Protein backbone atom coordinates (compact mmCIF):
# COMPACT_ATOMS: atom_id res chain seq x y z
CA UNK A 1 0.00 0.00 0.00
CA UNK A 2 1.41 3.36 -1.05
CA UNK A 3 -1.07 5.69 0.67
CA UNK A 4 -1.57 7.20 4.10
CA UNK A 5 -4.39 7.88 6.55
CA UNK A 6 -5.73 11.42 6.89
CA UNK A 7 -8.44 13.08 9.00
CA UNK A 8 -11.77 14.29 7.60
CA UNK A 9 -13.95 16.80 9.45
CA UNK A 10 -17.63 15.84 9.39
CA UNK A 11 -20.25 18.52 8.77
CA UNK A 12 -21.67 17.98 12.28
CA UNK A 13 -18.29 18.46 13.95
CA UNK A 14 -17.07 14.89 14.27
CA UNK A 15 -13.88 13.54 12.75
CA UNK A 16 -13.21 10.39 10.80
CA UNK A 17 -10.37 9.01 8.72
CA UNK A 18 -9.75 8.25 5.09
CA UNK A 19 -7.10 6.43 3.10
CA UNK A 20 -5.34 8.83 0.70
CA UNK A 21 -3.40 7.52 -2.31
CA UNK A 22 -1.42 9.88 -4.55
CA UNK A 23 -0.30 9.45 -8.16
CA UNK A 24 3.40 9.26 -9.00
CA UNK A 25 3.43 12.87 -10.16
CA UNK A 26 1.92 13.91 -6.81
CA UNK A 27 -1.14 15.71 -8.14
CA UNK A 28 -4.16 15.19 -10.38
CA UNK A 29 -7.95 15.10 -10.52
CA UNK A 30 -9.69 13.59 -7.50
CA UNK A 31 -11.70 10.46 -6.75
CA UNK A 32 -13.65 9.69 -3.59
CA UNK A 33 -13.64 5.90 -3.44
CA UNK A 34 -16.68 4.54 -1.60
CA UNK A 35 -16.42 1.33 0.39
CA UNK A 36 -18.30 -1.94 0.32
CA UNK A 37 -19.87 -3.26 3.52
CA UNK A 38 -16.42 -4.56 4.53
CA UNK A 39 -15.08 -1.10 5.38
CA UNK A 40 -11.85 0.46 4.17
CA UNK A 41 -10.15 -2.92 3.94
CA UNK A 42 -7.05 -4.08 2.11
CA UNK A 43 -9.00 -4.67 -1.10
CA UNK A 44 -10.35 -1.11 -1.12
CA UNK A 45 -6.94 0.35 -0.32
CA UNK A 46 -5.45 -1.69 -3.16
CA UNK A 47 -8.13 -0.28 -5.46
CA UNK A 48 -7.29 3.24 -4.29
CA UNK A 49 -3.65 2.59 -5.17
CA UNK A 50 -4.74 1.31 -8.59
CA UNK A 51 -6.58 4.54 -9.41
CA UNK A 52 -3.66 6.56 -8.06
CA UNK A 53 -1.49 4.67 -10.55
CA UNK A 54 -3.94 5.84 -13.21
CA UNK A 55 -3.13 9.44 -12.27
CA UNK A 56 -5.78 10.32 -9.67
CA UNK A 57 -5.69 11.64 -6.12
CA UNK A 58 -7.86 9.07 -4.32
CA UNK A 59 -9.56 9.36 -0.93
CA UNK A 60 -11.37 6.34 0.55
CA UNK A 61 -13.33 7.57 3.62
CA UNK A 62 -14.30 5.41 6.58
CA UNK A 63 -18.09 5.66 6.32
CA UNK A 64 -18.83 3.27 9.21
CA UNK A 65 -17.11 5.57 11.71
CA UNK A 66 -20.39 6.57 13.37
CA UNK A 67 -20.88 2.92 14.39
CA UNK A 68 -17.25 1.84 14.76
CA UNK A 69 -14.11 3.60 13.51
CA UNK A 70 -11.69 1.92 11.11
CA UNK A 71 -13.72 -1.14 10.15
CA UNK A 72 -11.43 -3.37 8.09
CA UNK A 73 -12.94 -6.77 7.28
CA UNK A 74 -11.86 -9.62 5.05
CA UNK A 75 -14.20 -11.65 2.82
CA UNK A 76 -14.42 -14.82 4.93
CA UNK A 77 -17.82 -16.00 6.29
CA UNK A 78 -17.28 -14.67 9.82
CA UNK A 79 -16.23 -11.26 8.54
CA UNK A 80 -19.22 -11.26 6.20
CA UNK A 81 -21.57 -11.68 9.19
CA UNK A 82 -20.01 -8.65 10.84
CA UNK A 83 -20.22 -6.71 7.60
CA UNK A 84 -23.90 -7.52 7.19
CA UNK A 85 -24.54 -6.27 10.72
CA UNK A 86 -22.84 -2.95 9.94
CA UNK A 87 -24.80 -2.71 6.71
CA UNK A 88 -28.13 -3.26 8.50
CA UNK A 89 -27.38 -0.39 10.90
CA UNK A 90 -25.86 1.98 8.36
CA UNK A 91 -27.67 5.26 7.61
CA UNK A 92 -27.28 5.93 3.88
CA UNK A 93 -28.43 9.53 4.19
CA UNK A 94 -25.72 10.25 6.75
CA UNK A 95 -23.32 8.34 4.55
CA UNK A 96 -23.94 10.71 1.64
CA UNK A 97 -23.39 13.66 4.00
CA UNK A 98 -20.07 12.16 5.07
CA UNK A 99 -19.14 11.65 1.42
CA UNK A 100 -19.84 15.37 1.00
CA UNK A 101 -17.36 16.12 3.78
CA UNK A 102 -14.85 13.82 2.06
CA UNK A 103 -15.35 15.70 -1.21
CA UNK A 104 -14.72 18.99 0.60
CA UNK A 105 -11.55 17.60 2.18
CA UNK A 106 -10.29 16.22 -1.13
CA UNK A 107 -10.96 19.42 -3.08
CA UNK A 108 -9.12 21.44 -0.42
CA UNK A 109 -5.95 19.40 -0.69
CA UNK A 110 -3.17 20.93 -2.81
CA UNK A 111 -2.62 17.59 -4.58
CA UNK A 112 -6.15 17.71 -6.04
CA UNK A 113 -5.74 19.96 -9.06
CA UNK A 114 -8.91 19.37 -11.02
CA UNK A 115 -12.38 17.92 -10.99
CA UNK A 116 -13.61 15.21 -8.62
CA UNK A 117 -15.57 11.99 -9.25
CA UNK A 118 -17.00 9.30 -6.99
CA UNK A 119 -16.60 5.54 -7.48
CA UNK A 120 -18.35 3.02 -5.26
CA UNK A 121 -18.78 -0.73 -4.85
CA UNK A 122 -21.84 -2.68 -3.61
CA UNK A 123 -23.16 -0.41 -0.83
CA UNK A 124 -20.77 2.18 -2.23
CA UNK A 125 -22.28 1.77 -5.68
CA UNK A 126 -25.65 2.90 -4.33
CA UNK A 127 -23.99 5.73 -2.42
CA UNK A 128 -22.19 6.87 -5.59
CA UNK A 129 -25.57 7.05 -7.31
CA UNK A 130 -27.12 9.00 -4.41
CA UNK A 131 -24.10 11.31 -4.26
CA UNK A 132 -24.55 12.14 -7.94
CA UNK A 133 -28.20 12.99 -7.24
CA UNK A 134 -27.66 15.05 -4.09
CA UNK A 135 -24.20 16.61 -4.34
CA UNK A 136 -22.05 18.25 -6.97
CA UNK A 137 -19.58 15.85 -8.57
CA UNK A 138 -18.13 15.71 -12.06
CA UNK A 139 -18.80 11.99 -12.63
CA UNK A 140 -20.15 8.99 -10.72
CA UNK A 141 -19.41 5.30 -11.23
CA UNK A 142 -21.11 2.45 -9.41
CA UNK A 143 -20.03 -1.19 -9.40
CA UNK A 144 -22.88 -3.61 -8.61
CA UNK A 145 -24.65 -1.01 -6.50
CA UNK A 146 -27.41 -2.57 -4.41
CA UNK A 147 -30.96 -1.20 -4.22
CA UNK A 148 -30.44 1.61 -6.71
CA UNK A 149 -33.83 0.66 -8.11
CA UNK A 150 -35.41 1.87 -4.86
CA UNK A 151 -34.06 5.38 -5.42
CA UNK A 152 -35.02 6.01 -9.03
CA UNK A 153 -37.17 8.94 -7.94
CA UNK A 154 -33.88 10.84 -7.67
CA UNK A 155 -32.67 9.93 -11.16
CA UNK A 156 -33.79 13.26 -12.59
CA UNK A 157 -31.50 15.12 -10.18
CA UNK A 158 -28.36 13.56 -11.64
CA UNK A 159 -26.67 16.09 -13.91
CA UNK A 160 -23.21 14.51 -14.26
CA UNK A 161 -22.10 11.53 -16.38
CA UNK A 162 -23.04 8.28 -14.63
CA UNK A 163 -21.68 4.79 -15.26
CA UNK A 164 -23.16 1.66 -13.65
CA UNK A 165 -21.62 -1.83 -13.86
CA UNK A 166 -23.57 -5.02 -13.07
CA UNK A 167 -22.84 -8.74 -13.31
CA UNK A 168 -25.32 -10.95 -15.14
CA UNK A 169 -25.10 -13.54 -12.33
CA UNK A 170 -25.51 -11.08 -9.45
CA UNK A 171 -28.43 -12.23 -7.24
CA UNK A 172 -28.59 -8.77 -5.64
CA UNK A 173 -29.09 -7.13 -9.04
CA UNK A 174 -31.23 -9.52 -11.11
CA UNK A 175 -32.12 -8.59 -14.72
CA UNK A 176 -35.50 -7.07 -13.84
CA UNK A 177 -33.87 -4.62 -11.41
CA UNK A 178 -31.19 -3.65 -13.90
CA UNK A 179 -33.78 -3.10 -16.62
CA UNK A 180 -35.82 -0.95 -14.24
CA UNK A 181 -32.74 1.19 -13.68
CA UNK A 182 -31.98 1.31 -17.39
CA UNK A 183 -35.52 2.44 -18.21
CA UNK A 184 -35.17 5.37 -15.81
CA UNK A 185 -32.36 6.74 -17.95
CA UNK A 186 -33.85 6.36 -21.41
CA UNK A 187 -32.59 9.07 -23.75
CA UNK A 188 -29.79 9.99 -21.32
CA UNK A 189 -26.61 9.41 -23.39
CA UNK A 190 -24.41 10.57 -20.52
CA UNK A 191 -25.55 7.52 -18.52
CA UNK A 192 -23.98 4.14 -19.30
CA UNK A 193 -25.32 0.89 -17.87
CA UNK A 194 -23.35 -2.27 -18.61
CA UNK A 195 -24.06 -5.90 -17.74
CA UNK A 196 -21.15 -8.38 -17.81
CA UNK A 197 -21.95 -11.93 -18.87
CA UNK A 198 -20.86 -14.57 -16.35
CA UNK A 199 -19.98 -12.03 -13.67
CA UNK A 200 -21.33 -12.25 -10.11
CA UNK A 201 -21.57 -9.68 -7.34
CA UNK A 202 -18.11 -8.41 -6.40
CA UNK A 203 -16.59 -9.28 -9.78
CA UNK A 204 -14.22 -6.27 -9.79
CA UNK A 205 -12.13 -7.05 -6.70
CA UNK A 206 -9.24 -9.53 -7.24
CA UNK A 207 -9.33 -10.41 -3.54
CA UNK A 208 -12.89 -11.77 -3.75
CA UNK A 209 -13.80 -15.32 -4.73
CA UNK A 210 -16.28 -13.87 -7.24
CA UNK A 211 -13.56 -11.94 -9.10
CA UNK A 212 -14.15 -12.22 -12.85
CA UNK A 213 -11.07 -10.93 -14.61
CA UNK A 214 -12.45 -10.35 -18.14
CA UNK A 215 -15.40 -8.38 -16.76
CA UNK A 216 -13.23 -6.48 -14.29
CA UNK A 217 -10.84 -5.44 -17.06
CA UNK A 218 -13.63 -4.32 -19.36
CA UNK A 219 -15.36 -2.39 -16.57
CA UNK A 220 -12.10 -0.76 -15.56
CA UNK A 221 -11.37 0.32 -19.13
CA UNK A 222 -14.84 1.84 -19.48
CA UNK A 223 -14.42 3.60 -16.16
CA UNK A 224 -11.08 5.09 -17.18
CA UNK A 225 -12.56 6.19 -20.51
CA UNK A 226 -15.29 8.11 -18.68
CA UNK A 227 -12.88 9.66 -16.17
CA UNK A 228 -10.38 10.69 -18.84
CA UNK A 229 -13.11 12.25 -20.96
CA UNK A 230 -14.69 14.19 -18.10
CA UNK A 231 -11.71 15.30 -16.05
CA UNK A 232 -8.46 13.90 -17.44
CA UNK A 233 -5.60 13.53 -16.93
CA UNK A 234 -4.79 13.22 -20.62
CA UNK A 235 -1.75 11.33 -21.81
CA UNK A 236 -0.22 11.04 -25.26
CA UNK A 237 -0.37 7.26 -25.48
CA UNK A 238 0.87 7.33 -29.06
CA UNK A 239 4.08 9.10 -28.03
CA UNK A 240 4.51 6.83 -25.00
CA UNK A 241 4.17 3.71 -27.16
CA UNK A 242 6.55 5.11 -29.78
CA UNK A 243 9.18 5.78 -27.10
CA UNK A 244 8.78 2.27 -25.68
CA UNK A 245 9.27 0.76 -29.16
CA UNK A 246 12.28 3.00 -29.76
CA UNK A 247 14.01 1.60 -26.69
CA UNK A 248 13.13 -1.97 -27.70
CA UNK A 249 13.96 -1.95 -31.41
CA UNK A 250 16.19 1.08 -32.10
CA UNK A 251 18.44 1.75 -29.11
CA UNK A 252 17.84 -1.81 -27.82
CA UNK A 253 18.09 -0.78 -24.17
CA UNK A 254 16.36 -3.09 -21.68
CA UNK A 255 16.72 -0.69 -18.74
CA UNK A 256 15.22 2.23 -20.66
CA UNK A 257 12.42 -0.02 -21.92
CA UNK A 258 11.48 -0.99 -18.37
CA UNK A 259 11.38 2.66 -17.29
CA UNK A 260 8.45 3.23 -19.66
CA UNK A 261 6.42 0.62 -17.71
CA UNK A 262 4.62 0.41 -14.37
CA UNK A 263 6.55 -1.21 -11.47
CA UNK A 264 4.97 -4.62 -12.07
CA UNK A 265 4.15 -4.96 -15.79
CA UNK A 266 3.78 -8.00 -17.96
CA UNK A 267 4.14 -9.00 -21.61
CA UNK A 268 2.62 -12.04 -23.28
CA UNK A 269 3.42 -13.07 -26.85
CA UNK A 270 0.25 -15.10 -27.24
CA UNK A 271 1.23 -17.74 -29.88
CA UNK A 272 4.35 -18.90 -28.05
CA UNK A 273 3.63 -17.63 -24.49
CA UNK A 274 6.95 -15.81 -24.15
CA UNK A 275 7.41 -12.63 -22.16
CA UNK A 276 7.34 -12.10 -18.42
CA UNK A 277 5.23 -11.14 -15.43
CA UNK A 278 6.58 -8.59 -12.96
CA UNK A 279 9.62 -6.32 -13.18
CA UNK A 280 12.25 -8.92 -12.44
CA UNK A 281 11.08 -11.54 -14.91
CA UNK A 282 10.25 -9.07 -17.67
CA UNK A 283 13.58 -7.26 -17.35
CA UNK A 284 15.31 -10.64 -17.58
CA UNK A 285 13.27 -11.44 -20.69
CA UNK A 286 14.04 -8.16 -22.44
CA UNK A 287 17.75 -8.11 -21.52
CA UNK A 288 18.68 -11.72 -22.21
CA UNK A 289 16.04 -13.21 -24.52
CA UNK A 290 14.31 -10.49 -26.57
CA UNK A 291 16.63 -7.60 -27.41
CA UNK A 292 19.80 -9.67 -28.03
CA UNK A 293 17.97 -12.03 -30.40
CA UNK A 294 16.34 -9.38 -32.58
CA UNK A 295 17.61 -9.96 -36.14
CA UNK A 296 19.96 -7.32 -37.52
CA UNK A 297 17.52 -6.14 -40.19
CA UNK A 298 14.39 -6.10 -37.98
CA UNK A 299 11.83 -3.70 -39.41
CA UNK A 300 8.33 -2.68 -38.28
CA UNK A 301 5.81 -1.53 -40.89
CA UNK A 302 2.81 0.28 -39.41
CA UNK A 303 -0.56 -0.61 -40.92
CA UNK A 304 -2.99 1.05 -38.50
CA UNK A 305 -3.12 2.34 -34.95
CA UNK A 306 -6.12 2.89 -32.71
CA UNK A 307 -5.73 5.05 -29.61
CA UNK A 308 -8.17 4.60 -26.73
CA UNK A 309 -8.41 6.08 -23.26
CA UNK A 310 -6.15 3.46 -21.71
CA UNK A 311 -4.75 1.39 -24.57
CA UNK A 312 -3.24 1.35 -28.02
CA UNK A 313 -4.09 -1.27 -30.64
CA UNK A 314 -1.27 -1.44 -33.17
CA UNK A 315 -1.53 -3.36 -36.45
CA UNK A 316 1.83 -3.86 -38.12
CA UNK A 317 4.14 -6.09 -40.09
CA UNK A 318 7.15 -7.52 -38.26
CA UNK A 319 9.82 -8.13 -40.90
CA UNK A 320 13.25 -9.74 -40.51
CA UNK A 321 15.77 -12.20 -41.85
CA UNK A 322 16.10 -15.33 -39.71
CA UNK A 323 19.84 -14.79 -39.19
CA UNK A 324 20.04 -16.09 -35.61
CA UNK A 325 18.05 -18.14 -33.14
CA UNK A 326 15.18 -15.88 -32.10
CA UNK A 327 14.64 -17.08 -28.57
CA UNK A 328 11.25 -15.45 -28.01
CA UNK A 329 9.74 -16.22 -31.44
CA UNK A 330 11.34 -19.46 -32.67
CA UNK A 331 12.98 -20.97 -29.59
CA UNK A 332 15.38 -23.79 -30.36
CA UNK A 333 15.22 -23.26 -34.14
CA UNK A 334 18.64 -22.62 -35.76
CA UNK A 335 18.81 -19.69 -38.21
CA UNK A 336 17.54 -20.54 -41.67
CA UNK A 337 18.49 -17.34 -43.47
CA UNK A 338 14.89 -16.99 -44.66
CA UNK A 339 13.22 -13.59 -44.92
CA UNK A 340 9.95 -13.41 -42.94
CA UNK A 341 7.04 -10.97 -42.82
CA UNK A 342 4.45 -11.43 -40.07
CA UNK A 343 1.13 -9.57 -39.73
CA UNK A 344 1.03 -8.67 -36.04
CA UNK A 345 -1.39 -7.04 -33.63
CA UNK A 346 -0.24 -5.50 -30.35
CA UNK A 347 -2.80 -4.59 -27.71
CA UNK A 348 -1.03 -2.34 -25.26
CA UNK A 349 -2.65 -1.28 -21.99
CA UNK A 350 -1.48 1.76 -19.98
CA UNK A 351 -1.95 2.81 -16.39
CA UNK A 352 -1.56 6.54 -16.30
CA UNK A 353 1.48 7.42 -18.39
CA UNK A 354 3.18 4.03 -17.98
CA UNK A 355 2.72 0.85 -19.96
CA UNK A 356 1.01 -1.90 -17.93
CA UNK A 357 0.82 -4.85 -20.29
CA UNK A 358 1.19 -6.02 -23.88
CA UNK A 359 -0.76 -8.80 -25.57
CA UNK A 360 0.96 -9.53 -28.89
CA UNK A 361 -0.80 -11.70 -31.49
CA UNK A 362 0.40 -13.25 -34.75
CA UNK A 363 -0.14 -16.44 -36.76
CA UNK A 364 2.71 -18.78 -35.86
CA UNK A 365 1.80 -21.05 -38.77
CA UNK A 366 2.78 -18.39 -41.30
CA UNK A 367 6.13 -17.99 -39.53
CA UNK A 368 6.80 -21.73 -39.67
CA UNK A 369 5.72 -21.83 -43.30
CA UNK A 370 8.06 -19.01 -44.26
CA UNK A 371 11.12 -20.64 -42.65
CA UNK A 372 10.28 -24.04 -44.18
CA UNK A 373 9.11 -25.99 -41.13
CA UNK A 374 5.51 -26.33 -42.36
CA UNK A 375 4.42 -27.07 -45.91
CA UNK A 376 1.58 -24.81 -47.16
CA UNK A 377 0.87 -27.36 -49.87
CA UNK A 378 -0.32 -29.93 -47.33
CA UNK A 379 -1.90 -27.66 -44.69
CA UNK A 380 -4.50 -24.86 -44.75
CA UNK A 381 -1.87 -22.20 -44.02
CA UNK A 382 -0.16 -19.43 -45.99
CA UNK A 383 3.31 -17.92 -46.07
CA UNK A 384 4.19 -14.30 -46.71
CA UNK A 385 1.03 -13.98 -48.80
CA UNK A 386 -0.62 -13.05 -45.51
CA UNK A 387 1.60 -9.97 -45.25
CA UNK A 388 1.10 -9.00 -48.90
CA UNK A 389 -2.68 -9.13 -48.53
CA UNK A 390 -2.57 -6.92 -45.44
CA UNK A 391 -0.84 -4.30 -47.61
CA UNK A 392 -3.00 -4.87 -50.68
CA UNK A 393 -6.59 -6.08 -50.31
CA UNK A 394 -6.69 -6.82 -54.05
CA UNK A 395 -4.46 -9.82 -53.56
CA UNK A 396 -6.43 -13.07 -54.08
CA UNK A 397 -8.81 -14.26 -51.37
CA UNK A 398 -9.91 -17.82 -50.60
CA UNK A 399 -6.91 -19.46 -52.29
CA UNK A 400 -6.88 -22.17 -49.61
CA UNK A 401 -10.56 -23.05 -50.19
CA UNK A 402 -10.57 -25.86 -52.75
CA UNK A 403 -14.36 -25.56 -53.12
CA UNK A 404 -14.29 -21.82 -53.78
CA UNK A 405 -14.71 -22.30 -57.55
CA UNK A 406 -17.93 -24.28 -57.01
CA UNK A 407 -19.82 -21.16 -55.96
CA UNK A 408 -18.87 -19.19 -59.06
CA UNK A 409 -22.01 -17.60 -60.52
CA UNK A 410 -24.26 -18.88 -57.73
CA UNK A 411 -26.62 -16.61 -55.78
N, C-alpha and C positions, 0 to 999 in steps of 0.2 A: 504494500500500500504506500502510495507516494504522498498522500494528503495529510491534513492536520485537523484537529478539532477546534472550532471557534464557538463563541457565544453569540446567541441571538436574543434580542430584547423583544418580548411579546408585547402586543398592543395594550394588554391589561396590566403591564408592569412586571410580569414574571420573566424568567430567563430560562432558556433551554439551549442545547448545543446542536451543532451541525458539523458534518464532515465536509471539509473544503478541499477540492482537488484542483490544481492549477496546471495549465498547459505548459509545455516546455519553454515557450517564449515568455511565459509569465503573465500574459494578459490576453483577453479575448471576450467575445460575447458570453453571456451567462446562461446557465441552466440550473433551475431548482429541480433536483431529482427526488421524486416522492416515493416513499417506501412501500413495500408490501406489509402484510400483517406481521412479518417477522422482525420488524424494526430496522434500524440502520445496522444491518449485519454485514458480514464479510462479503457476501455476494453483492449487496448494494454498494459497498465501498469499492469493490472491484469494478462495478459498472460506472461509478463516478470517475475512477481512474481512466477507464476506457474512453469516456467522452472528453476528459481532459486531454488525452492523447489525440483526440480529433480536433483540438484547438479551442476548447471551451473552458470557462471558469465554472466549476460545478459545485453546488452546495446541496448536500443531502441532509435536511433537518430531521431532528428527532421529534416526530409528531405524537408519540405516546408519552411525552414527558409529563403531561398532566395526570397520568395514571401511575407511571413509573419511569424515571429517567433512564436513558441509555439502554433501552431494550435491544438486545442483540441475540437473536435466536437462530439456530440451525434449522434444517428441514427434516429432522427425524420426527417420528410419531409423538414423542413426549413434548418436544418443542412446538409441534403443531398444535397440541392441545392448549398450551399456554398462549400461543398466537391467536387461536380462535377466541379465547377468553378476552384478550385485549381488544380484539376486533368487535366483540359483542358489546363492550363498554365504551367504545370509541365514539366521540361526538364529531361527525363529519363537518358540521357547520363551524365548530371551533377549529377543526383541522384546517379548513380553508382560510380562516383568519390567521392561523399560525403560518400558513404558507405565504400569506400576505406579508407578515413580518419578515419571513425569510427572503422574500423578493426585495423588500426594503433594504435589508442588510446586504444582500448581494449587490444591488445597484449602487450602494454607497461605497463599496470596496474599490480601491484604485485599480485593482486587477481587472475589474469588469468594465470594459471599454465600449460596450455596444448594447444591443438589445438583449432581452431576456426571455427564455422559453421555459415551459414546465414539461417534464417527462415523468410519468408515473406507471406503476406496475400493480395489477390486481386492485387492492384497495386504493393504491396510488393512481391507478388508471382512472377510477371514478373521480378522485380528487382533482386530477389534472383537468378533466372535463368540467367539473364545477368551478375550478379556478378560472378557466377560460370564460365561463359564463358570468362570474361575479367580480373578477378583478382584471386589471389591465396587464396582459402579457402579449408578446409578439407572436407566439406559436404555442400550441399544446399538443402533446402526443401521449396517448394512452395505450398501454399494452394490457390486453385481456382485463380491462376494467370491469368490475362487477357492479351490477345493478344500475348501470347508466340508463337503462330503459325506464327506470322509475323516476328519472329526472329530466325527461324530454320536454317538459314544460319550460325549461330554461334554455332550450336549444336556440331559440331566437335571439338570445342575449349574446351569443358567441359571435364576436366580430373578427377574430383572428383565424389564421389557418389552423385546422384541426386534423389530426391523423390518428386513427384508431386501428389497432391490430388485434385480431382474434384468431384463435385456433379452431379448426373445424371439429375437433374432438373434445372441446372444452365443455364439460357438463355445467359449468357456471354461466356459460354464454352460448346456449343452444341456438340453432339457426333461426328460430322464430324471434328470439330476442334481438339477434344481430340485424335481422331484416326490419324489425320495428325501429331500431336505431337508424338504419340506413334510410328508411322512408321519411324520417324526420328531417333529413338533410337533402331531400330531392332538390335539384337545381341549385345546389351549393357547391360549385366547383372547387372552392377552397377547402372543402372537407373530403378527406380520403378515408375510406373504410375498407380494410383488406382482411380476408379470411384465408388462412394458410392450411392447405390440405394435409391431414395427418398430424397436425400439431395439437397438443393438449394445453391445458392451463399451465402457465409457468414456462412456456417453451423457450423464452428468451434467455433465461439464466443458465449458464453452463453448470452451475453447482447443483441444479435441481435434477431429479431423476427424469422429469418430463422434458428436459432440454431437447429441442429438435433443431439441429444445426442448420439444415437448409432453410427452414422458416426463419430462424433467428438472423441468419445472414441477410436474407431478403428484407426482413423488417428493418434491420439496422441500416441497410443501404437506402431504403425509402425514407427512413427517419433523417439520415444525414442529408439526403437530397432536399427535404423540406427545410431543415435548419440552414443549410448553405444558401438556399434561395431567399429565405426570409431575412437572415441576419448575418450571413457569412460564418466564419472567415472564408475568403476566396483564395484558392491556390491555383497556380498555373501547373496543372498536372502534366500537360504536354511538355513543358520545359523540364519538370522534374524527371519524367520518364526519359527524355532525351539525354539528360545528364547521367542518369543511371546507365543507359546503354553506352554512352561515351566511355565511362570507366570500365565497362565490361569488355567492349569490342575494340575500342580505339587505343586508349592508354593502357588497358589490360591491368588494372590496379585493383586487387581484391579488397584492400583496406579502404580505398576511396569508394568502392562499390557499396560496401557495408555501411558506410556513413550516410548513404542516401536512404537507409532503411530504418524501421523502428527497432528498438532493442532486441525484440524476439520475433524476427520475421520467418517466413518459410517460402521455399520455391519447390514446385513439383512439376517436372517434365512428365506429363501424363502417360505417353506411350511406353516409356521405359522406367518410370518411377524413380528418376534420379533428381537430386537436389539436396535439400536439407531443411530441418526444422530447428529453429532457435539459432542464436548468434554463433555459438561455437561450431555447430555442425555445418551451418551454411557457409561460414567463413572458410572452414576446412574444404568444403566442396569447391567454392570459387577459387581458392588459392592453389589447390593441388590437383583438382580433377576437371575443372571447367576452363578457366583461362589458359592454363599451359597447353591444353589439347585443342584449342581453337586452330583450325588450319590457317596457314599463312595467308591465303587469299580469301578468307571469310568476307562475305559481302551480304548486307541486308538491303532488300529492295522493298520499299514501302508500297503497299497496295491501298490500304485505307486505314483510318484511325478514328475511333469514336471516343469522345471525351465525356464522361459522366460526372456526377457530383463527387464520387469517391473512387472512380476506377477509369482505366483506359483499356479499350479493346483495340489491339493492334493486329492488323492483317498484313502479312509480309511474306516475302520469299527469303529463305535462308539458303545462301549459295556458297559452295566451297568445293575444293578438290580434296579428296580423301588421301591426304599426304602423310597421315600419321594415325595412330590409334586414337580415336575420339572417345575418351573414357565415358563421357556422359551421354553420348548418342549411340555409339556402336561399341560398347564395352567388349573387349576381348577379340575384336576383329582387326587383323593386321591391315595396314594401308593398302588400298587397291589402286590408287592413282586415278580413280574415276571421278569425273566432275558430277556434282549432285546439286539439284535445285529442289527445295522442299517448301510447298505452301504451308504456312505456319500461322497460328493464331495465339496471341498472348493476351490473357485477361489479367490485368494488373490492378490490384486493390491498394488504395492508400488509406492511411490514418493520418489526418492532418496533412502535413507537408512531407511525410515520410512514407516510403513504400512498405506495405505490410506483407503482401504475398503476391506470387505469380503462379498462375496456372497456364502452362504452355502446351498447346495441342499441335500435333502433326500426324500424318499417316505414315507409320513406320514401314508399311508394306512398300510404299513408293521408294523409300530410302534403300531397302533391301533389294528391290528390283534394279535400282540404278547402279548399285555396286556389284550386281551379279549374283547375289545370294538367293534370290527368288526369280523364277522364270515367268514373265507375264504371259507367255504363250500357253501355260498350263494352269494359270490361276486368274481369277477375276480381279486383277490389279493392274496398275499402270505405272510407267516410269516417269520421266520428266515431262511427259505430255500433261500431267496434272498442273505443273507450273506454267506451261505454255498457255493452257486454257484459262488459268487465272488472269493472265495478261491479255488474252484475246478470246473473247467469248465466241468468236466465229470459228474457232477450232472445232473439229467434229465432236458431237455428243454421241453417247450410246454405243461407242465402238466395241465395248465389251459385251453388249447384249446381242447374242447370236440370233435372237428372234425379232430384232428390231425391224428387219426388212419385211417381215410378214404383215406389219400394220400399214405399209405404204398404201396410200389411197383410201384407207378405211376411215369411216366416221363413227 
